[in-house]
């Protein structure tokens, strides 16, 4: 049996990428506030299809078919207002957006005919919020013909500290419903799909968090570096976005060939941008991590910080 050969989705698409806790929920509403950019799309099922293909549990043809169909349906439902999050405090809620009334008005409209649908869909960008999307750059490029990647990076100190506080440990992956990723068994441990193995067996929870972050981050950065043509990938630094939002928003707008809108300043205020960088709090997090992590890994931890600074200096 052969699956139907589907064409690429010919829609203007933005992939908002980053590791867990890197700042995607901060940057996504800001991007969606720009002119000709729709409310961002967040769907765990899309991510699971990518993750299963990454683990070679889903072949390439099946991946293309499922992801193409799911993504097309999600874009359609967003356009007609069928799939709308009204929960006020949820990060994908339309109540967080300057154009929430405009989105709500779609609920009462009749579904457009097929011609009107394509006209609506082609006018503006459709942003997809996807964890670690640079892992899947090649496959996503096969699905979408008009694609822009915006990948946000954050200081390892902040991410590792956050992962530890969120208890992102192997023993919790099956029971913690907030950890939404494909999990597999490896030597009696439940591991997220991006962790291939632990060459050095973690002796405590901080070691495990460090190795898990290191693998996710390094796969993202290695994926980015190997692409010779990077004109459709923009790297954004989380701390820079917080401290100088105007500069970074204009940079994003230029990358997308669009401009800020009246609602952009409203969204920045809601996201409390700009924010002050608290050096004392940052140093306390370093101290906390180094108190918890094994002595053998302290040098590797510091190396991750240096790698981050070097990367953003060159690309962000």
Secondary structure, 3 states (H helix, E strand, C coil): CCCCCCCCEEEEEEEEEECCCCCHHHHHHHHHCCCCECCCEECHHHHHHHHHHHCCCCCHHHHHHHHHHHHHHHHHHHHHCCCCCCCCCCCCCHHHCCCHHHHHHHHHCCCCCHHHHHHHHHHCEEEEEEECHHHHHHHHHHHEEEEEEEEEECCHHHHHHHHHHCCCCHHHCCCCCCCCCCEEEECCEEEECCCCCCCCCCCCHHHHHHHHHHHHHHHHHHHHHHCCCCCCEEEEEHHHHHHCHHHHHHHHHHHCCCCCCCCHHHHHHHCCCCCCCCHHHHHHHHHHHHHHCCHHHHHHHHHHHHHHHHHHHHHC
